[in-house]
Amino acid sequence: MKVLKYNSKKCTGCLSCELACSFQRLQLYNPEKAALKIRPSYGIDNPSAIYCRHCADPLCLKVCEFGAMKIVNGVVEIDKEKCTSCGLCVENCPFNAIFFEEENVYKCDQCKGQFKCIQVCTTEAIAVVERKGE
């Protein structure tokens, strides 16, 4: 299973990854609509990343009372047909990586395997790694 790995020491905070993410999701460049968020944590030189870790045993899936969360090829996805936007997954994600947008819930889906954020990260602060134990 491939997952994202973030290195804050390499990140410049340019937000190219957020722009690529929002464009992949909605065909518009708006960092606020990205499923990957870069935020200053201990000053501008050490930004943190908020993104779905695609947990092996995801809490979001366990708390979803409508069966709208599912794992497809190791990727935790939201079934938009079943999702009622109740917010249980948002409230229970240990990484705060599920978001609301106009009463819809969204999260990283790894760009269906294309990892657009990695393609634009010139400092290699975001990488794809194999999750150990799988």
Chimera marker file (.cmm) of the C-alpha trace (Angstrom):
<marker_set name="trace">
<marker id="1" x="0.000" y="0.000" z="0.000" r="1" g="1" b="0" radius="0.5"/>
<marker id="2" x="1.404" y="3.359" z="-1.008" r="1" g="1" b="0" radius="0.5"/>
<marker id="3" x="0.915" y="6.334" z="1.307" r="1" g="1" b="0" radius="0.5"/>
<marker id="4" x="2.101" y="9.916" z="1.509" r="1" g="1" b="0" radius="0.5"/>
<marker id="5" x="4.989" y="10.840" z="3.738" r="1" g="1" b="0" radius="0.5"/>
<marker id="6" x="5.631" y="14.464" z="4.637" r="1" g="1" b="0" radius="0.5"/>
<marker id="7" x="8.967" y="15.994" z="5.695" r="1" g="1" b="0" radius="0.5"/>
<marker id="8" x="8.463" y="19.444" z="7.264" r="1" g="1" b="0" radius="0.5"/>
<marker id="9" x="12.191" y="20.187" z="7.101" r="1" g="1" b="0" radius="0.5"/>
<marker id="10" x="12.064" y="20.109" z="3.293" r="1" g="1" b="0" radius="0.5"/>
<marker id="11" x="8.800" y="22.061" z="2.935" r="1" g="1" b="0" radius="0.5"/>
<marker id="12" x="9.059" y="25.718" z="1.930" r="1" g="1" b="0" radius="0.5"/>
<marker id="13" x="5.352" y="26.403" z="2.391" r="1" g="1" b="0" radius="0.5"/>
<marker id="14" x="4.882" y="27.318" z="-1.278" r="1" g="1" b="0" radius="0.5"/>
<marker id="15" x="1.460" y="25.580" z="-1.345" r="1" g="1" b="0" radius="0.5"/>
<marker id="16" x="2.000" y="24.123" z="-4.823" r="1" g="1" b="0" radius="0.5"/>
<marker id="17" x="0.754" y="20.809" z="-3.469" r="1" g="1" b="0" radius="0.5"/>
<marker id="18" x="-2.500" y="22.412" z="-2.287" r="1" g="1" b="0" radius="0.5"/>
<marker id="19" x="-3.019" y="24.056" z="-5.667" r="1" g="1" b="0" radius="0.5"/>
<marker id="20" x="-2.418" y="20.771" z="-7.498" r="1" g="1" b="0" radius="0.5"/>
<marker id="21" x="-4.802" y="19.004" z="-5.132" r="1" g="1" b="0" radius="0.5"/>
<marker id="22" x="-7.606" y="21.522" z="-5.556" r="1" g="1" b="0" radius="0.5"/>
<marker id="23" x="-7.166" y="21.478" z="-9.331" r="1" g="1" b="0" radius="0.5"/>
<marker id="24" x="-7.310" y="17.667" z="-9.388" r="1" g="1" b="0" radius="0.5"/>
<marker id="25" x="-10.465" y="17.690" z="-7.243" r="1" g="1" b="0" radius="0.5"/>
<marker id="26" x="-12.382" y="20.620" z="-8.739" r="1" g="1" b="0" radius="0.5"/>
<marker id="27" x="-10.424" y="21.965" z="-11.727" r="1" g="1" b="0" radius="0.5"/>
<marker id="28" x="-9.744" y="25.234" z="-9.916" r="1" g="1" b="0" radius="0.5"/>
<marker id="29" x="-6.751" y="26.612" z="-8.093" r="1" g="1" b="0" radius="0.5"/>
<marker id="30" x="-7.940" y="27.255" z="-4.545" r="1" g="1" b="0" radius="0.5"/>
<marker id="31" x="-5.824" y="25.997" z="-1.629" r="1" g="1" b="0" radius="0.5"/>
<marker id="32" x="-8.836" y="26.188" z="0.711" r="1" g="1" b="0" radius="0.5"/>
<marker id="33" x="-10.481" y="23.426" z="-1.341" r="1" g="1" b="0" radius="0.5"/>
<marker id="34" x="-7.508" y="21.058" z="-1.194" r="1" g="1" b="0" radius="0.5"/>
<marker id="35" x="-7.653" y="17.729" z="0.626" r="1" g="1" b="0" radius="0.5"/>
<marker id="36" x="-4.044" y="18.303" z="1.708" r="1" g="1" b="0" radius="0.5"/>
<marker id="37" x="-3.410" y="21.338" z="3.904" r="1" g="1" b="0" radius="0.5"/>
<marker id="38" x="-0.051" y="22.907" z="4.719" r="1" g="1" b="0" radius="0.5"/>
<marker id="39" x="-0.162" y="25.040" z="7.864" r="1" g="1" b="0" radius="0.5"/>
<marker id="40" x="2.480" y="26.963" z="9.792" r="1" g="1" b="0" radius="0.5"/>
<marker id="41" x="3.045" y="25.251" z="13.116" r="1" g="1" b="0" radius="0.5"/>
<marker id="42" x="6.243" y="26.452" z="14.779" r="1" g="1" b="0" radius="0.5"/>
<marker id="43" x="6.846" y="29.427" z="12.568" r="1" g="1" b="0" radius="0.5"/>
<marker id="44" x="7.128" y="29.657" z="8.823" r="1" g="1" b="0" radius="0.5"/>
<marker id="45" x="10.236" y="27.447" z="8.735" r="1" g="1" b="0" radius="0.5"/>
<marker id="46" x="8.445" y="24.362" z="10.050" r="1" g="1" b="0" radius="0.5"/>
<marker id="47" x="5.027" y="23.944" z="8.397" r="1" g="1" b="0" radius="0.5"/>
<marker id="48" x="2.874" y="20.932" z="9.183" r="1" g="1" b="0" radius="0.5"/>
<marker id="49" x="0.760" y="18.933" z="6.771" r="1" g="1" b="0" radius="0.5"/>
<marker id="50" x="-2.795" y="17.783" z="7.304" r="1" g="1" b="0" radius="0.5"/>
<marker id="51" x="-3.668" y="14.846" z="5.079" r="1" g="1" b="0" radius="0.5"/>
<marker id="52" x="-5.353" y="11.444" z="5.173" r="1" g="1" b="0" radius="0.5"/>
<marker id="53" x="-3.030" y="8.633" z="6.222" r="1" g="1" b="0" radius="0.5"/>
<marker id="54" x="-5.342" y="5.953" z="4.790" r="1" g="1" b="0" radius="0.5"/>
<marker id="55" x="-5.162" y="4.086" z="8.062" r="1" g="1" b="0" radius="0.5"/>
<marker id="56" x="-5.033" y="0.297" z="7.980" r="1" g="1" b="0" radius="0.5"/>
<marker id="57" x="-7.870" y="0.215" z="10.543" r="1" g="1" b="0" radius="0.5"/>
<marker id="58" x="-9.592" y="3.581" z="9.934" r="1" g="1" b="0" radius="0.5"/>
<marker id="59" x="-11.698" y="5.104" z="12.683" r="1" g="1" b="0" radius="0.5"/>
<marker id="60" x="-13.678" y="7.094" z="10.090" r="1" g="1" b="0" radius="0.5"/>
<marker id="61" x="-14.906" y="3.836" z="8.570" r="1" g="1" b="0" radius="0.5"/>
<marker id="62" x="-15.858" y="2.437" z="11.980" r="1" g="1" b="0" radius="0.5"/>
<marker id="63" x="-17.931" y="5.461" z="13.024" r="1" g="1" b="0" radius="0.5"/>
<marker id="64" x="-19.753" y="5.918" z="9.708" r="1" g="1" b="0" radius="0.5"/>
<marker id="65" x="-23.309" y="4.791" z="10.403" r="1" g="1" b="0" radius="0.5"/>
<marker id="66" x="-24.260" y="4.871" z="6.726" r="1" g="1" b="0" radius="0.5"/>
<marker id="67" x="-21.579" y="2.649" z="5.206" r="1" g="1" b="0" radius="0.5"/>
<marker id="68" x="-20.253" y="5.571" z="3.172" r="1" g="1" b="0" radius="0.5"/>
<marker id="69" x="-16.600" y="4.968" z="3.998" r="1" g="1" b="0" radius="0.5"/>
<marker id="70" x="-14.869" y="2.076" z="2.288" r="1" g="1" b="0" radius="0.5"/>
<marker id="71" x="-11.368" y="0.835" z="1.554" r="1" g="1" b="0" radius="0.5"/>
<marker id="72" x="-10.564" y="0.328" z="-2.125" r="1" g="1" b="0" radius="0.5"/>
<marker id="73" x="-7.088" y="-1.029" z="-2.848" r="1" g="1" b="0" radius="0.5"/>
<marker id="74" x="-5.877" y="0.302" z="0.506" r="1" g="1" b="0" radius="0.5"/>
<marker id="75" x="-7.316" y="3.783" z="-0.078" r="1" g="1" b="0" radius="0.5"/>
<marker id="76" x="-10.044" y="5.017" z="2.265" r="1" g="1" b="0" radius="0.5"/>
<marker id="77" x="-12.735" y="6.487" z="0.037" r="1" g="1" b="0" radius="0.5"/>
<marker id="78" x="-16.074" y="8.197" z="0.558" r="1" g="1" b="0" radius="0.5"/>
<marker id="79" x="-19.073" y="6.764" z="-1.278" r="1" g="1" b="0" radius="0.5"/>
<marker id="80" x="-20.848" y="10.007" z="-2.169" r="1" g="1" b="0" radius="0.5"/>
<marker id="81" x="-24.100" y="8.142" z="-2.877" r="1" g="1" b="0" radius="0.5"/>
<marker id="82" x="-24.270" y="6.875" z="0.713" r="1" g="1" b="0" radius="0.5"/>
<marker id="83" x="-22.723" y="9.850" z="2.511" r="1" g="1" b="0" radius="0.5"/>
<marker id="84" x="-25.199" y="12.058" z="4.377" r="1" g="1" b="0" radius="0.5"/>
<marker id="85" x="-22.530" y="14.571" z="5.463" r="1" g="1" b="0" radius="0.5"/>
<marker id="86" x="-23.382" y="13.868" z="9.104" r="1" g="1" b="0" radius="0.5"/>
<marker id="87" x="-19.810" y="14.729" z="10.097" r="1" g="1" b="0" radius="0.5"/>
<marker id="88" x="-19.031" y="11.666" z="12.227" r="1" g="1" b="0" radius="0.5"/>
<marker id="89" x="-15.962" y="10.894" z="10.128" r="1" g="1" b="0" radius="0.5"/>
<marker id="90" x="-14.833" y="14.520" z="10.329" r="1" g="1" b="0" radius="0.5"/>
<marker id="91" x="-15.179" y="14.562" z="14.121" r="1" g="1" b="0" radius="0.5"/>
<marker id="92" x="-13.411" y="11.244" z="14.619" r="1" g="1" b="0" radius="0.5"/>
<marker id="93" x="-10.471" y="11.456" z="12.219" r="1" g="1" b="0" radius="0.5"/>
<marker id="94" x="-7.360" y="11.464" z="14.435" r="1" g="1" b="0" radius="0.5"/>
<marker id="95" x="-5.517" y="13.550" z="11.826" r="1" g="1" b="0" radius="0.5"/>
<marker id="96" x="-8.302" y="16.129" z="11.194" r="1" g="1" b="0" radius="0.5"/>
<marker id="97" x="-7.961" y="15.161" z="7.534" r="1" g="1" b="0" radius="0.5"/>
<marker id="98" x="-11.617" y="14.961" z="6.500" r="1" g="1" b="0" radius="0.5"/>
<marker id="99" x="-13.233" y="18.242" z="5.547" r="1" g="1" b="0" radius="0.5"/>
<marker id="100" x="-16.605" y="19.838" z="4.837" r="1" g="1" b="0" radius="0.5"/>
<marker id="101" x="-17.263" y="21.751" z="1.641" r="1" g="1" b="0" radius="0.5"/>
<marker id="102" x="-20.724" y="23.184" z="1.069" r="1" g="1" b="0" radius="0.5"/>
<marker id="103" x="-22.312" y="20.385" z="3.105" r="1" g="1" b="0" radius="0.5"/>
<marker id="104" x="-20.245" y="17.694" z="1.393" r="1" g="1" b="0" radius="0.5"/>
<marker id="105" x="-17.475" y="15.697" z="3.024" r="1" g="1" b="0" radius="0.5"/>
<marker id="106" x="-14.170" y="15.182" z="1.232" r="1" g="1" b="0" radius="0.5"/>
<marker id="107" x="-10.682" y="13.856" z="1.888" r="1" g="1" b="0" radius="0.5"/>
<marker id="108" x="-7.552" y="12.793" z="0.057" r="1" g="1" b="0" radius="0.5"/>
<marker id="109" x="-8.129" y="9.962" z="-2.390" r="1" g="1" b="0" radius="0.5"/>
<marker id="110" x="-4.505" y="9.962" z="-3.561" r="1" g="1" b="0" radius="0.5"/>
<marker id="111" x="-5.717" y="11.386" z="-6.889" r="1" g="1" b="0" radius="0.5"/>
<marker id="112" x="-6.714" y="7.845" z="-7.840" r="1" g="1" b="0" radius="0.5"/>
<marker id="113" x="-3.053" y="6.826" z="-7.721" r="1" g="1" b="0" radius="0.5"/>
<marker id="114" x="-1.677" y="9.877" z="-9.537" r="1" g="1" b="0" radius="0.5"/>
<marker id="115" x="-0.451" y="11.739" z="-6.407" r="1" g="1" b="0" radius="0.5"/>
<marker id="116" x="-0.587" y="15.197" z="-8.009" r="1" g="1" b="0" radius="0.5"/>
<marker id="117" x="0.849" y="16.844" z="-4.874" r="1" g="1" b="0" radius="0.5"/>
<marker id="118" x="4.075" y="14.908" z="-5.261" r="1" g="1" b="0" radius="0.5"/>
<marker id="119" x="4.392" y="15.774" z="-8.938" r="1" g="1" b="0" radius="0.5"/>
<marker id="120" x="4.579" y="19.498" z="-8.139" r="1" g="1" b="0" radius="0.5"/>
<marker id="121" x="6.633" y="19.401" z="-4.926" r="1" g="1" b="0" radius="0.5"/>
<marker id="122" x="10.052" y="20.621" z="-6.064" r="1" g="1" b="0" radius="0.5"/>
<marker id="123" x="11.699" y="20.084" z="-2.660" r="1" g="1" b="0" radius="0.5"/>
<marker id="124" x="10.455" y="16.496" z="-2.286" r="1" g="1" b="0" radius="0.5"/>
<marker id="125" x="8.831" y="17.367" z="1.038" r="1" g="1" b="0" radius="0.5"/>
<marker id="126" x="6.021" y="15.007" z="0.056" r="1" g="1" b="0" radius="0.5"/>
<marker id="127" x="6.867" y="11.525" z="-1.095" r="1" g="1" b="0" radius="0.5"/>
<marker id="128" x="5.112" y="8.233" z="-1.711" r="1" g="1" b="0" radius="0.5"/>
<marker id="129" x="6.292" y="5.338" z="0.420" r="1" g="1" b="0" radius="0.5"/>
<marker id="130" x="5.175" y="1.775" z="0.951" r="1" g="1" b="0" radius="0.5"/>
<marker id="131" x="3.400" y="1.387" z="4.275" r="1" g="1" b="0" radius="0.5"/>
<marker id="132" x="5.285" y="-1.131" z="6.369" r="1" g="1" b="0" radius="0.5"/>
<marker id="133" x="3.507" y="-4.315" z="7.346" r="1" g="1" b="0" radius="0.5"/>
<marker id="134" x="1.445" y="-4.622" z="4.186" r="1" g="1" b="0" radius="0.5"/>
<link id1="1" id2="2" r="1" g="1" b="0" radius="0.2"/>
<link id1="2" id2="3" r="1" g="1" b="0" radius="0.2"/>
<link id1="3" id2="4" r="1" g="1" b="0" radius="0.2"/>
<link id1="4" id2="5" r="1" g="1" b="0" radius="0.2"/>
<link id1="5" id2="6" r="1" g="1" b="0" radius="0.2"/>
<link id1="6" id2="7" r="1" g="1" b="0" radius="0.2"/>
<link id1="7" id2="8" r="1" g="1" b="0" radius="0.2"/>
<link id1="8" id2="9" r="1" g="1" b="0" radius="0.2"/>
<link id1="9" id2="10" r="1" g="1" b="0" radius="0.2"/>
<link id1="10" id2="11" r="1" g="1" b="0" radius="0.2"/>
<link id1="11" id2="12" r="1" g="1" b="0" radius="0.2"/>
<link id1="12" id2="13" r="1" g="1" b="0" radius="0.2"/>
<link id1="13" id2="14" r="1" g="1" b="0" radius="0.2"/>
<link id1="14" id2="15" r="1" g="1" b="0" radius="0.2"/>
<link id1="15" id2="16" r="1" g="1" b="0" radius="0.2"/>
<link id1="16" id2="17" r="1" g="1" b="0" radius="0.2"/>
<link id1="17" id2="18" r="1" g="1" b="0" radius="0.2"/>
<link id1="18" id2="19" r="1" g="1" b="0" radius="0.2"/>
<link id1="19" id2="20" r="1" g="1" b="0" radius="0.2"/>
<link id1="20" id2="21" r="1" g="1" b="0" radius="0.2"/>
<link id1="21" id2="22" r="1" g="1" b="0" radius="0.2"/>
<link id1="22" id2="23" r="1" g="1" b="0" radius="0.2"/>
<link id1="23" id2="24" r="1" g="1" b="0" radius="0.2"/>
<link id1="24" id2="25" r="1" g="1" b="0" radius="0.2"/>
<link id1="25" id2="26" r="1" g="1" b="0" radius="0.2"/>
<link id1="26" id2="27" r="1" g="1" b="0" radius="0.2"/>
<link id1="27" id2="28" r="1" g="1" b="0" radius="0.2"/>
<link id1="28" id2="29" r="1" g="1" b="0" radius="0.2"/>
<link id1="29" id2="30" r="1" g="1" b="0" radius="0.2"/>
<link id1="30" id2="31" r="1" g="1" b="0" radius="0.2"/>
<link id1="31" id2="32" r="1" g="1" b="0" radius="0.2"/>
<link id1="32" id2="33" r="1" g="1" b="0" radius="0.2"/>
<link id1="33" id2="34" r="1" g="1" b="0" radius="0.2"/>
<link id1="34" id2="35" r="1" g="1" b="0" radius="0.2"/>
<link id1="35" id2="36" r="1" g="1" b="0" radius="0.2"/>
<link id1="36" id2="37" r="1" g="1" b="0" radius="0.2"/>
<link id1="37" id2="38" r="1" g="1" b="0" radius="0.2"/>
<link id1="38" id2="39" r="1" g="1" b="0" radius="0.2"/>
<link id1="39" id2="40" r="1" g="1" b="0" radius="0.2"/>
<link id1="40" id2="41" r="1" g="1" b="0" radius="0.2"/>
<link id1="41" id2="42" r="1" g="1" b="0" radius="0.2"/>
<link id1="42" id2="43" r="1" g="1" b="0" radius="0.2"/>
<link id1="43" id2="44" r="1" g="1" b="0" radius="0.2"/>
<link id1="44" id2="45" r="1" g="1" b="0" radius="0.2"/>
<link id1="45" id2="46" r="1" g="1" b="0" radius="0.2"/>
<link id1="46" id2="47" r="1" g="1" b="0" radius="0.2"/>
<link id1="47" id2="48" r="1" g="1" b="0" radius="0.2"/>
<link id1="48" id2="49" r="1" g="1" b="0" radius="0.2"/>
<link id1="49" id2="50" r="1" g="1" b="0" radius="0.2"/>
<link id1="50" id2="51" r="1" g="1" b="0" radius="0.2"/>
<link id1="51" id2="52" r="1" g="1" b="0" radius="0.2"/>
<link id1="52" id2="53" r="1" g="1" b="0" radius="0.2"/>
<link id1="53" id2="54" r="1" g="1" b="0" radius="0.2"/>
<link id1="54" id2="55" r="1" g="1" b="0" radius="0.2"/>
<link id1="55" id2="56" r="1" g="1" b="0" radius="0.2"/>
<link id1="56" id2="57" r="1" g="1" b="0" radius="0.2"/>
<link id1="57" id2="58" r="1" g="1" b="0" radius="0.2"/>
<link id1="58" id2="59" r="1" g="1" b="0" radius="0.2"/>
<link id1="59" id2="60" r="1" g="1" b="0" radius="0.2"/>
<link id1="60" id2="61" r="1" g="1" b="0" radius="0.2"/>
<link id1="61" id2="62" r="1" g="1" b="0" radius="0.2"/>
<link id1="62" id2="63" r="1" g="1" b="0" radius="0.2"/>
<link id1="63" id2="64" r="1" g="1" b="0" radius="0.2"/>
<link id1="64" id2="65" r="1" g="1" b="0" radius="0.2"/>
<link id1="65" id2="66" r="1" g="1" b="0" radius="0.2"/>
<link id1="66" id2="67" r="1" g="1" b="0" radius="0.2"/>
<link id1="67" id2="68" r="1" g="1" b="0" radius="0.2"/>
<link id1="68" id2="69" r="1" g="1" b="0" radius="0.2"/>
<link id1="69" id2="70" r="1" g="1" b="0" radius="0.2"/>
<link id1="70" id2="71" r="1" g="1" b="0" radius="0.2"/>
<link id1="71" id2="72" r="1" g="1" b="0" radius="0.2"/>
<link id1="72" id2="73" r="1" g="1" b="0" radius="0.2"/>
<link id1="73" id2="74" r="1" g="1" b="0" radius="0.2"/>
<link id1="74" id2="75" r="1" g="1" b="0" radius="0.2"/>
<link id1="75" id2="76" r="1" g="1" b="0" radius="0.2"/>
<link id1="76" id2="77" r="1" g="1" b="0" radius="0.2"/>
<link id1="77" id2="78" r="1" g="1" b="0" radius="0.2"/>
<link id1="78" id2="79" r="1" g="1" b="0" radius="0.2"/>
<link id1="79" id2="80" r="1" g="1" b="0" radius="0.2"/>
<link id1="80" id2="81" r="1" g="1" b="0" radius="0.2"/>
<link id1="81" id2="82" r="1" g="1" b="0" radius="0.2"/>
<link id1="82" id2="83" r="1" g="1" b="0" radius="0.2"/>
<link id1="83" id2="84" r="1" g="1" b="0" radius="0.2"/>
<link id1="84" id2="85" r="1" g="1" b="0" radius="0.2"/>
<link id1="85" id2="86" r="1" g="1" b="0" radius="0.2"/>
<link id1="86" id2="87" r="1" g="1" b="0" radius="0.2"/>
<link id1="87" id2="88" r="1" g="1" b="0" radius="0.2"/>
<link id1="88" id2="89" r="1" g="1" b="0" radius="0.2"/>
<link id1="89" id2="90" r="1" g="1" b="0" radius="0.2"/>
<link id1="90" id2="91" r="1" g="1" b="0" radius="0.2"/>
<link id1="91" id2="92" r="1" g="1" b="0" radius="0.2"/>
<link id1="92" id2="93" r="1" g="1" b="0" radius="0.2"/>
<link id1="93" id2="94" r="1" g="1" b="0" radius="0.2"/>
<link id1="94" id2="95" r="1" g="1" b="0" radius="0.2"/>
<link id1="95" id2="96" r="1" g="1" b="0" radius="0.2"/>
<link id1="96" id2="97" r="1" g="1" b="0" radius="0.2"/>
<link id1="97" id2="98" r="1" g="1" b="0" radius="0.2"/>
<link id1="98" id2="99" r="1" g="1" b="0" radius="0.2"/>
<link id1="99" id2="100" r="1" g="1" b="0" radius="0.2"/>
<link id1="100" id2="101" r="1" g="1" b="0" radius="0.2"/>
<link id1="101" id2="102" r="1" g="1" b="0" radius="0.2"/>
<link id1="102" id2="103" r="1" g="1" b="0" radius="0.2"/>
<link id1="103" id2="104" r="1" g="1" b="0" radius="0.2"/>
<link id1="104" id2="105" r="1" g="1" b="0" radius="0.2"/>
<link id1="105" id2="106" r="1" g="1" b="0" radius="0.2"/>
<link id1="106" id2="107" r="1" g="1" b="0" radius="0.2"/>
<link id1="107" id2="108" r="1" g="1" b="0" radius="0.2"/>
<link id1="108" id2="109" r="1" g="1" b="0" radius="0.2"/>
<link id1="109" id2="110" r="1" g="1" b="0" radius="0.2"/>
<link id1="110" id2="111" r="1" g="1" b="0" radius="0.2"/>
<link id1="111" id2="112" r="1" g="1" b="0" radius="0.2"/>
<link id1="112" id2="113" r="1" g="1" b="0" radius="0.2"/>
<link id1="113" id2="114" r="1" g="1" b="0" radius="0.2"/>
<link id1="114" id2="115" r="1" g="1" b="0" radius="0.2"/>
<link id1="115" id2="116" r="1" g="1" b="0" radius="0.2"/>
<link id1="116" id2="117" r="1" g="1" b="0" radius="0.2"/>
<link id1="117" id2="118" r="1" g="1" b="0" radius="0.2"/>
<link id1="118" id2="119" r="1" g="1" b="0" radius="0.2"/>
<link id1="119" id2="120" r="1" g="1" b="0" radius="0.2"/>
<link id1="120" id2="121" r="1" g="1" b="0" radius="0.2"/>
<link id1="121" id2="122" r="1" g="1" b="0" radius="0.2"/>
<link id1="122" id2="123" r="1" g="1" b="0" radius="0.2"/>
<link id1="123" id2="124" r="1" g="1" b="0" radius="0.2"/>
<link id1="124" id2="125" r="1" g="1" b="0" radius="0.2"/>
<link id1="125" id2="126" r="1" g="1" b="0" radius="0.2"/>
<link id1="126" id2="127" r="1" g="1" b="0" radius="0.2"/>
<link id1="127" id2="128" r="1" g="1" b="0" radius="0.2"/>
<link id1="128" id2="129" r="1" g="1" b="0" radius="0.2"/>
<link id1="129" id2="130" r="1" g="1" b="0" radius="0.2"/>
<link id1="130" id2="131" r="1" g="1" b="0" radius="0.2"/>
<link id1="131" id2="132" r="1" g="1" b="0" radius="0.2"/>
<link id1="132" id2="133" r="1" g="1" b="0" radius="0.2"/>
<link id1="133" id2="134" r="1" g="1" b="0" radius="0.2"/>
</marker_set>
